[in-house]
Amino acid sequence: LRMLQVKLIVTGDDFGYCPRRNQGIVDCFLAGAISNVSLLVNGSAAADAAELARRHNIPIGLHANLSEGSPVCEVLKTNSSLLNQDGFFHGKMGFRTALSKGLLNMSEVKQELKAQVELFQELTGHLPPHMDGHQHVHVLPEVRHVFAEVLEEYGIRYTRVPIEPGLHNCDWIPPSLMDFYLGVEKDSFNTVDVFTKHGIRWPDIYIGLSTMGRNMSVSSIRSAIDSAILELTAKAPQSRTVTIELMVHPGYPSVPPVGGCGEGPDDFSQSWERLHELQTLIKPELQSHYKSRNIQLCSFKDL
């Protein structure tokens, strides 16, 4: 592994969710612990987040959201297949249920995704260099095709494909969550060809499910990176540069009613786990591990 150059993109997701999340993400970036952020344009503090990114020169992409809160497209705010009876998106699992029942109109999905790209551009002054999906909706059946079309239309080159090496060996993940992750993995495998066909790229390795929230530690990140690199180099021994995206969710816990995407902040956002991620990511021993492994933090535009 000595000769190998590793480019690591550490992405702070849900930028724009609330002022306390924004502050935590910025603190992490300034500490050199994350190198990239993903903006929720329907987040209650999205405009503030875009301003912070501009001020601190933080590389920023789009965290496309079809599952939490309200749409940004005016036409879809009332009477759309994307909304439940309360007038909000269907939720993480609700979205998947509605999709599997054939209740979601894909042209509305496309309309909303485009509206989010346009709003991103309005807020930041540029198109997103990368775009992924909040709660991994972008790899779901049908949605993946529309998502790929939108990326191709706007010339957005990079995305995230959440297939995590070694996920199956993570016995600390509770069964219900593991079921969800394995569903995400299966959907991701089925998405590879679609994204490839549309000329969309993503890093060699994705990490972030096994290291989320309470499961994050210096050693869990270290071993996830090391074993993923070993697995990859065993398959392709001639590779000189390996690219990795580590998905993280640092922040100071949300305090309701402030935050969220229209409905207020969710449980994970209010929990201690956000702060735990922040405190883990800024630990000096993690930074020194990166140095010892020739791991260079970067963003998508550095690939």
Secondary structure, DSSP 8 states (H G I E B T S, - for coil): -TT-EEEEEEEEEEETS-HHHHHHHHHHHHTTS--EEEE-TTSTTHHHHHHHHHHHT--EEEEE-SSSS--SSGGGGSS-TTB-TTSSB--HHHHHHHHHTT---HHHHHHHHHHHHHHHHHHHSS--SBEEEGGGGGGSTTHHHHHHHHHHHHT--B------TTGGG-TTS-HHHHHHHHHHHHHHHTTHHHHHHTT-B--SEEE-STTSGGG--HHHHHHHHHHHHHHHHHH-TT--EEEEEEEE-------TTS-SSSS---HHHHSTHHHHHHHHHT-HHHHHHHHHTTEEE--GGG-
